């Protein structure tokens, strides 16, 4: 089954999510977050750069747990750009 074409809003949402993850990571190294989340540093970089507009739920859930942030907050960041930090 072919993957659906992403809309511009889907792409913007992916970039906002990536920016939120990077901002929330702060001074913690990407390698440390990736390692604790059980993903590759390359996967984390792609997420933070907004190059993965449709990331896997469990991947995001693991990163959220490492960053001590709720999935609701990440969703808010991605959908309307407002952060609840």
MOPAC internal coordinates of N, CA, C and O (Angstrom, degrees):
PM7 1SCF
backbone

  N    0.0000 0     0.00 0     0.00 0    0    0    0
  C    1.4439 1     0.00 0     0.00 0    1    0    0
  C    1.5356 1   108.40 1     0.00 0    2    1    0
  O    1.2310 1   120.19 1   -54.57 1    3    2    1
  N    1.3187 1   117.24 1   125.43 1    3    2    1
  C    1.4695 1   119.35 1  -179.36 1    5    3    2
  C    1.5208 1   111.72 1   -69.28 1    6    5    3
  O    1.2310 1   121.86 1   -32.31 1    7    6    5
  N    1.3039 1   114.04 1   147.69 1    7    6    5
  C    1.4585 1   120.87 1   178.74 1    9    7    6
  C    1.5275 1   109.37 1   -73.40 1   10    9    7
  O    1.2310 1   119.93 1   -42.42 1   11   10    9
  N    1.3397 1   117.75 1   137.58 1   11   10    9
  C    1.4697 1   118.86 1   179.84 1   13   11   10
  C    1.5287 1   111.00 1   -66.86 1   14   13   11
  O    1.2310 1   121.50 1   -31.43 1   15   14   13
  N    1.3077 1   114.74 1   148.57 1   15   14   13
  C    1.4536 1   120.54 1   178.00 1   17   15   14
  C    1.5280 1   108.59 1   -69.93 1   18   17   15
  O    1.2310 1   120.86 1   -45.98 1   19   18   17
  N    1.3186 1   115.96 1   134.02 1   19   18   17
  C    1.4558 1   120.27 1  -179.17 1   21   19   18
  C    1.5185 1   110.37 1   -80.60 1   22   21   19
  O    1.2310 1   121.18 1   -42.61 1   23   22   21
  N    1.3002 1   115.34 1   137.39 1   23   22   21
  C    1.4602 1   120.35 1   176.22 1   25   23   22
  C    1.5206 1   109.32 1   -77.86 1   26   25   23
  O    1.2310 1   120.65 1   -11.66 1   27   26   25
  N    1.3174 1   116.36 1   168.34 1   27   26   25
  C    1.4595 1   119.65 1   175.93 1   29   27   26
  C    1.5248 1   110.46 1   -61.25 1   30   29   27
  O    1.2310 1   120.35 1   143.38 1   31   30   29
  N    1.3255 1   116.93 1   -36.62 1   31   30   29
  C    1.4737 1   119.64 1   178.35 1   33   31   30
  C    1.5260 1   110.63 1   -65.52 1   34   33   31
  O    1.2310 1   119.77 1   140.84 1   35   34   33
  N    1.3291 1   118.04 1   -39.16 1   35   34   33
  C    1.4634 1   121.00 1   175.97 1   37   35   34
  C    1.5292 1   110.13 1   -58.64 1   38   37   35
  O    1.2310 1   120.91 1   136.66 1   39   38   37
  N    1.3109 1   115.87 1   -43.34 1   39   38   37
  C    1.4597 1   120.87 1  -179.86 1   41   39   38
  C    1.5213 1   111.33 1   -66.21 1   42   41   39
  O    1.2310 1   120.27 1   138.61 1   43   42   41
  N    1.3286 1   117.10 1   -41.39 1   43   42   41
  C    1.4653 1   120.53 1   177.51 1   45   43   42
  C    1.5271 1   110.66 1   -63.48 1   46   45   43
  O    1.2310 1   120.53 1   139.28 1   47   46   45
  N    1.3276 1   116.59 1   -40.72 1   47   46   45
  C    1.4636 1   121.28 1   179.11 1   49   47   46
  C    1.5252 1   110.27 1   -61.32 1   50   49   47
  O    1.2310 1   120.25 1   138.74 1   51   50   49
  N    1.3267 1   117.13 1   -41.26 1   51   50   49
  C    1.4637 1   121.32 1   177.73 1   53   51   50
  C    1.5215 1   111.55 1   -63.00 1   54   53   51
  O    1.2310 1   120.24 1   139.52 1   55   54   53
  N    1.3290 1   117.14 1   -40.48 1   55   54   53
  C    1.4694 1   120.43 1   178.43 1   57   55   54
  C    1.5288 1   111.13 1   -68.04 1   58   57   55
  O    1.2310 1   120.46 1   140.84 1   59   58   57
  N    1.3460 1   116.73 1   -39.16 1   59   58   57
  C    1.4705 1   119.17 1   178.82 1   61   59   58
  C    1.5260 1   110.77 1   -66.20 1   62   61   59
  O    1.2310 1   120.53 1   139.98 1   63   62   61
  N    1.3294 1   116.58 1   -40.02 1   63   62   61
  C    1.4648 1   119.90 1   177.54 1   65   63   62
  C    1.5251 1   110.03 1   -62.16 1   66   65   63
  O    1.2310 1   120.46 1   134.60 1   67   66   65
  N    1.3144 1   116.72 1   -45.40 1   67   66   65
  C    1.4596 1   120.76 1   179.44 1   69   67   66
  C    1.5169 1   112.24 1   -60.28 1   70   69   67
  O    1.2310 1   120.57 1   136.16 1   71   70   69
  N    1.3230 1   116.51 1   -43.84 1   71   70   69
  C    1.4677 1   120.52 1   179.13 1   73   71   70
  C    1.5249 1   110.45 1   -64.01 1   74   73   71
  O    1.2310 1   120.62 1   141.64 1   75   74   73
  N    1.3232 1   116.41 1   -38.36 1   75   74   73
  C    1.4634 1   120.44 1   178.76 1   77   75   74
  C    1.5263 1   110.92 1   -64.35 1   78   77   75
  O    1.2310 1   120.36 1   135.51 1   79   78   77
  N    1.3257 1   116.92 1   -44.49 1   79   78   77
  C    1.4628 1   120.27 1   179.51 1   81   79   78
  C    1.5249 1   110.74 1   -61.73 1   82   81   79
  O    1.2310 1   120.88 1   136.63 1   83   82   81
  N    1.3183 1   115.92 1   -43.37 1   83   82   81
  C    1.4643 1   119.70 1  -179.39 1   85   83   82
  C    1.5303 1   111.08 1   -65.29 1   86   85   83
  O    1.2310 1   120.96 1   136.67 1   87   86   85
  N    1.3240 1   115.77 1   -43.33 1   87   86   85
  C    1.4719 1   120.15 1   179.47 1   89   87   86
  C    1.5239 1   110.47 1   -63.66 1   90   89   87
  O    1.2310 1   120.06 1   135.70 1   91   90   89
  N    1.3048 1   117.50 1   -44.30 1   91   90   89
  C    1.4590 1   121.67 1  -177.93 1   93   91   90
  C    1.5313 1   112.14 1   -70.19 1   94   93   91
  O    1.2310 1   120.19 1   154.27 1   95   94   93
  N    1.3259 1   117.24 1   -25.73 1   95   94   93
  C    1.4651 1   121.36 1   177.05 1   97   95   94
  C    1.5248 1   109.77 1   -67.81 1   98   97   95
  O    1.2310 1   120.51 1   148.05 1   99   98   97
  N    1.3271 1   116.62 1   -31.95 1   99   98   97
  C    1.4602 1   120.98 1   177.46 1  101   99   98
  C    1.5079 1   112.55 1    60.10 1  102  101   99
  O    1.2310 1   121.01 1    51.67 1  103  102  101
  N    1.3260 1   115.67 1  -128.33 1  103  102  101
  C    1.4612 1   120.50 1  -176.96 1  105  103  102
  C    1.5288 1   113.34 1   -89.95 1  106  105  103
  O    1.2310 1   120.40 1   178.33 1  107  106  105
  N    1.3241 1   116.83 1    -1.67 1  107  106  105
  C    1.4674 1   120.27 1   176.67 1  109  107  106
  C    1.5231 1   107.83 1   -69.04 1  110  109  107
  O    1.2310 1   120.19 1   -44.24 1  111  110  109
  N    1.3069 1   117.23 1   135.76 1  111  110  109
  C    1.4648 1   119.66 1  -177.04 1  113  111  110
  C    1.5333 1   110.94 1   -67.39 1  114  113  111
  O    1.2310 1   121.77 1   -32.05 1  115  114  113
  N    1.3120 1   114.22 1   147.95 1  115  114  113
  C    1.4562 1   119.68 1   176.40 1  117  115  114
  C    1.5123 1   111.31 1   -61.06 1  118  117  115
  O    1.2310 1   120.74 1   142.64 1  119  118  117
  N    1.3269 1   116.18 1   -37.36 1  119  118  117
  C    1.4662 1   120.15 1   179.72 1  121  119  118
  C    1.5278 1   110.86 1   -62.41 1  122  121  119
  O    1.2310 1   120.74 1   140.31 1  123  122  121
  N    1.3290 1   116.20 1   -39.69 1  123  122  121
  C    1.4618 1   119.94 1  -179.83 1  125  123  122
  C    1.5318 1   110.58 1   -66.75 1  126  125  123
  O    1.2310 1   120.22 1   134.57 1  127  126  125
  N    1.3262 1   117.18 1   -45.43 1  127  126  125
  C    1.4699 1   120.34 1   179.42 1  129  127  126
  C    1.5214 1   110.28 1   -63.57 1  130  129  127
  O    1.2310 1   120.52 1   134.03 1  131  130  129
  N    1.3290 1   116.61 1   -45.97 1  131  130  129
  C    1.4621 1   120.50 1  -179.55 1  133  131  130
  C    1.5292 1   110.51 1   -59.87 1  134  133  131
  O    1.2310 1   120.61 1   134.04 1  135  134  133
  N    1.3209 1   116.44 1   -45.96 1  135  134  133
  C    1.4585 1   120.88 1  -179.66 1  137  135  134
  C    1.5283 1   111.27 1   -60.25 1  138  137  135
  O    1.2310 1   120.63 1   132.39 1  139  138  137
  N    1.3222 1   116.41 1   -47.61 1  139  138  137
  C    1.4694 1   119.94 1  -179.19 1  141  139  138
  C    1.5285 1   111.97 1   -66.25 1  142  141  139
  O    1.2310 1   120.31 1   149.65 1  143  142  141
  N    1.3361 1   117.01 1   -30.35 1  143  142  141
  C    1.4667 1   120.88 1   179.92 1  145  143  142
  C    1.5278 1   112.27 1   -85.25 1  146  145  143
  O    1.2310 1   120.73 1   170.69 1  147  146  145
  N    1.3281 1   116.21 1    -9.31 1  147  146  145
  C    1.4654 1   119.41 1   179.16 1  149  147  146
  C    1.5198 1   113.42 1    75.62 1  150  149  147
  O    1.2310 1   120.51 1  -149.51 1  151  150  149
  N    1.3306 1   116.62 1    30.49 1  151  150  149
  C    1.4617 1   120.67 1   177.56 1  153  151  150
  C    1.5300 1   108.25 1  -126.35 1  154  153  151
  O    1.2310 1   121.03 1   -12.18 1  155  154  153
  N    1.3137 1   115.64 1   167.82 1  155  154  153
  C    1.4636 1   118.55 1   178.95 1  157  155  154
  C    1.5302 1   109.81 1   -79.21 1  158  157  155
  O    1.2310 1   121.18 1   -24.90 1  159  158  157
  N    1.3212 1   115.35 1   155.10 1  159  158  157
  C    1.4590 1   120.24 1   176.30 1  161  159  158
  C    1.5301 1   109.32 1   -62.24 1  162  161  159
  O    1.2310 1   120.11 1   145.66 1  163  162  161
  N    1.3242 1   117.39 1   -34.34 1  163  162  161
  C    1.4556 1   121.22 1   178.61 1  165  163  162
  C    1.5310 1   110.69 1   -63.21 1  166  165  163
  O    1.2310 1   120.41 1   138.82 1  167  166  165
  N    1.3228 1   116.82 1   -41.18 1  167  166  165
  C    1.4664 1   120.31 1   178.22 1  169  167  166
  C    1.5264 1   110.55 1   -63.36 1  170  169  167
  O    1.2310 1   120.48 1   138.05 1  171  170  169
  N    1.3353 1   116.69 1   -41.95 1  171  170  169
  C    1.4660 1   120.22 1   178.68 1  173  171  170
  C    1.5198 1   110.61 1   -64.74 1  174  173  171
  O    1.2310 1   120.17 1   136.56 1  175  174  173
  N    1.3153 1   117.29 1   -43.44 1  175  174  173
  C    1.4759 1   120.45 1   178.48 1  177  175  174
  C    1.5203 1   111.17 1   -59.05 1  178  177  175
  O    1.2310 1   120.56 1   135.09 1  179  178  177
  N    1.3251 1   116.54 1   -44.91 1  179  178  177
  C    1.4700 1   120.41 1  -179.98 1  181  179  178
  C    1.5250 1   110.58 1   -61.92 1  182  181  179
  O    1.2310 1   120.42 1   139.98 1  183  182  181
  N    1.3127 1   116.81 1   -40.02 1  183  182  181
  C    1.4606 1   120.30 1   177.23 1  185  183  182
  C    1.5226 1   110.53 1   -63.19 1  186  185  183
  O    1.2310 1   120.60 1   131.32 1  187  186  185
  N    1.3264 1   116.45 1   -48.68 1  187  186  185
  C    1.4601 1   121.04 1  -176.85 1  189  187  186
  C    1.5317 1   112.16 1   -66.20 1  190  189  187
  O    1.2310 1   120.28 1   151.12 1  191  190  189
  N    1.3045 1   117.06 1   -28.88 1  191  190  189
  C    1.4644 1   120.93 1   178.86 1  193  191  190
  C    1.5269 1   112.34 1   -85.93 1  194  193  191
  O    1.2310 1   120.56 1   179.11 1  195  194  193
  N    1.3322 1   116.53 1    -0.89 1  195  194  193
  C    1.4571 1   120.38 1   179.53 1  197  195  194
  C    1.5138 1   113.38 1    74.67 1  198  197  195
  O    1.2310 1   120.20 1  -160.04 1  199  198  197
  N    1.3012 1   117.22 1    19.96 1  199  198  197
  C    1.4624 1   121.45 1  -179.22 1  201  199  198
  C    1.5267 1   112.37 1   -90.29 1  202  201  199
  O    1.2310 1   120.84 1  -178.89 1  203  202  201
  N    1.3231 1   116.00 1     1.11 1  203  202  201
  C    1.4686 1   121.43 1   176.61 1  205  203  202
  C    1.5196 1   107.02 1  -125.13 1  206  205  203
  O    1.2310 1   120.03 1  -100.69 1  207  206  205
  N    1.3294 1   117.55 1    79.31 1  207  206  205
  C    1.4599 1   120.12 1  -173.94 1  209  207  206
  C    1.5264 1   114.50 1   -69.41 1  210  209  207
  O    1.2310 1   119.99 1   163.28 1  211  210  209
  N    1.3250 1   117.63 1   -16.72 1  211  210  209
  C    1.4597 1   120.17 1   177.69 1  213  211  210
  C    1.5259 1   109.77 1  -129.01 1  214  213  211
  O    1.2310 1   120.61 1  -110.49 1  215  214  213
  N    1.3277 1   116.44 1    69.51 1  215  214  213
  C    1.4706 1   119.77 1  -178.20 1  217  215  214
  C    1.5227 1   111.44 1   -70.67 1  218  217  215
  O    1.2310 1   121.49 1   -21.13 1  219  218  217
  N    1.3125 1   114.76 1   158.87 1  219  218  217
  C    1.4528 1   120.42 1   178.17 1  221  219  218
  C    1.5219 1   111.71 1   -69.97 1  222  221  219
  O    1.2310 1   120.83 1   -38.54 1  223  222  221
  N    1.3097 1   116.02 1   141.46 1  223  222  221
  C    1.4606 1   121.94 1  -178.39 1  225  223  222
  C    1.5298 1   111.74 1   -57.11 1  226  225  223
  O    1.2310 1   120.24 1   130.82 1  227  226  225
  N    1.3236 1   117.15 1   -49.18 1  227  226  225
  C    1.4568 1   120.07 1  -174.48 1  229  227  226
  C    1.5290 1   111.30 1   -68.79 1  230  229  227
  O    1.2310 1   120.49 1   149.45 1  231  230  229
  N    1.3168 1   116.67 1   -30.55 1  231  230  229
  C    1.4620 1   120.33 1   175.58 1  233  231  230
  C    1.5331 1   109.47 1   -63.71 1  234  233  231
  O    1.2310 1   120.42 1   132.77 1  235  234  233
  N    1.3146 1   116.81 1   -47.23 1  235  234  233
  C    1.4685 1   121.37 1   179.19 1  237  235  234
  C    1.5253 1   110.22 1   -65.80 1  238  237  235
  O    1.2310 1   120.14 1   141.33 1  239  238  237
  N    1.3249 1   117.34 1   -38.67 1  239  238  237
  C    1.4674 1   120.48 1   179.37 1  241  239  238
  C    1.5246 1   111.14 1   -62.45 1  242  241  239
  O    1.2310 1   120.12 1   139.98 1  243  242  241
  N    1.3408 1   117.38 1   -40.02 1  243  242  241
  C    1.4671 1   120.19 1   178.73 1  245  243  242
  C    1.5226 1   111.23 1   -67.13 1  246  245  243
  O    1.2310 1   120.43 1   138.90 1  247  246  245
  N    1.3286 1   116.79 1   -41.10 1  247  246  245
  C    1.4687 1   120.05 1   178.24 1  249  247  246
  C    1.5281 1   109.63 1   -64.99 1  250  249  247
  O    1.2310 1   120.24 1   136.73 1  251  250  249
  N    1.3208 1   117.14 1   -43.27 1  251  250  249
  C    1.4654 1   121.23 1   179.11 1  253  251  250
  C    1.5257 1   110.52 1   -58.73 1  254  253  251
  O    1.2310 1   120.27 1   138.19 1  255  254  253
  N    1.3123 1   117.08 1   -41.81 1  255  254  253
  C    1.4716 1   120.45 1   179.29 1  257  255  254
  C    1.5280 1   110.92 1   -63.36 1  258  257  255
  O    1.2310 1   120.29 1   138.00 1  259  258  257
  N    1.3198 1   117.04 1   -42.00 1  259  258  257
  C    1.4627 1   120.81 1   178.91 1  261  259  258
  C    1.5255 1   110.51 1   -63.61 1  262  261  259
  O    1.2310 1   120.49 1   140.79 1  263  262  261
  N    1.3328 1   116.67 1   -39.21 1  263  262  261
  C    1.4635 1   121.43 1  -178.04 1  265  263  262
  C    1.5316 1   112.81 1   -84.38 1  266  265  263
  O    1.2310 1   120.45 1   176.28 1  267  266  265
  N    1.3228 1   116.75 1    -3.72 1  267  266  265
  C    1.4711 1   122.40 1  -179.01 1  269  267  266
  C    1.5327 1   110.89 1    57.88 1  270  269  267
  O    1.2310 1   121.24 1  -131.49 1  271  270  269
  N    1.3191 1   115.24 1    48.51 1  271  270  269
  C    1.4556 1   121.61 1   178.69 1  273  271  270
  C    1.5312 1   108.18 1  -128.90 1  274  273  271
  O    1.2310 1   120.73 1   -34.37 1  275  274  273
  N    1.3152 1   116.20 1   145.63 1  275  274  273
  C    1.4706 1   118.78 1  -179.11 1  277  275  274
  C    1.5243 1   110.47 1   -79.88 1  278  277  275
  O    1.2310 1   121.53 1   -26.96 1  279  278  277
  N    1.3061 1   114.68 1   153.04 1  279  278  277
  C    1.4599 1   119.78 1   175.53 1  281  279  278
  C    1.5281 1   110.72 1   -63.80 1  282  281  279
  O    1.2310 1   120.39 1   147.53 1  283  282  281
  N    1.3264 1   116.85 1   -32.47 1  283  282  281
  C    1.4702 1   120.40 1   176.81 1  285  283  282
  C    1.5217 1   111.11 1   -61.24 1  286  285  283
  O    1.2310 1   120.38 1   138.22 1  287  286  285
  N    1.3302 1   116.88 1   -41.78 1  287  286  285
  C    1.4612 1   119.92 1   178.69 1  289  287  286
  C    1.5285 1   111.03 1   -65.21 1  290  289  287
  O    1.2310 1   120.25 1   137.87 1  291  290  289
  N    1.3231 1   117.13 1   -42.13 1  291  290  289
  C    1.4620 1   120.07 1   177.94 1  293  291  290
  C    1.5237 1   111.00 1   -63.99 1  294  293  291
  O    1.2310 1   120.67 1   140.34 1  295  294  293
  N    1.3189 1   116.32 1   -39.66 1  295  294  293
  C    1.4616 1   119.74 1   177.41 1  297  295  294
  C    1.5160 1   110.60 1   -62.07 1  298  297  295
  O    1.2310 1   120.65 1   136.77 1  299  298  297
  N    1.3248 1   116.37 1   -43.23 1  299  298  297
  C    1.4661 1   120.20 1   177.82 1  301  299  298
  C    1.5163 1   111.12 1   -60.89 1  302  301  299
  O    1.2310 1   120.60 1   137.43 1  303  302  301
  N    1.3200 1   116.45 1   -42.57 1  303  302  301
  C    1.4584 1   120.48 1   178.75 1  305  303  302
  C    1.5160 1   111.02 1   -61.47 1  306  305  303
  O    1.2310 1   120.66 1   138.00 1  307  306  305
  N    1.3243 1   116.35 1   -42.00 1  307  306  305
  C    1.4624 1   120.83 1  -175.52 1  309  307  306
  C    1.5279 1   112.77 1   -75.37 1  310  309  307
  O    1.2310 1   120.38 1   148.00 1  311  310  309
  N    1.3174 1   116.88 1   -32.00 1  311  310  309
  C    1.4619 1   117.92 1  -173.62 1  313  311  310
  C    1.5093 1   114.10 1   -90.79 1  314  313  311
  O    1.2310 1   119.76 1   147.83 1  315  314  313
  N    1.3350 1   118.07 1   -32.17 1  315  314  313
  C    1.4556 1   117.31 1  -178.76 1  317  315  314
  C    1.5187 1   114.26 1  -130.59 1  318  317  315
  O    1.2310 1   121.07 1  -179.07 1  319  318  317
  N    1.3244 1   115.56 1     0.93 1  319  318  317
  C    1.4539 1   119.69 1   177.67 1  321  319  318
  C    1.5086 1   114.25 1    78.19 1  322  321  319
  O    1.2310 1   119.33 1  -179.43 1  323  322  321
  N    1.3227 1   118.88 1     0.57 1  323  322  321
  C    1.4656 1   121.21 1   179.26 1  325  323  322
  C    1.5172 1   109.50 1   -92.89 1  326  325  323
  O    1.2310 1   120.90 1   -50.34 1  327  326  325
  N    1.2865 1   115.88 1   129.66 1  327  326  325
  C    1.4597 1   122.19 1   178.91 1  329  327  326
  C    1.5118 1   110.20 1  -100.70 1  330  329  327
  O    1.2310 1   120.54 1   -36.28 1  331  330  329
  N    1.3260 1   116.57 1   143.72 1  331  330  329
  C    1.4686 1   121.85 1   178.56 1  333  331  330
  C    1.5258 1   109.58 1  -111.03 1  334  333  331
  O    1.2310 1   119.69 1  -143.07 1  335  334  333
  N    1.3068 1   118.20 1    36.93 1  335  334  333
  C    1.4576 1   120.76 1  -176.65 1  337  335  334
  C    1.4915 1   112.16 1   -63.01 1  338  337  335
  O    1.2310 1   120.10 1   180.00 1  339  338  337

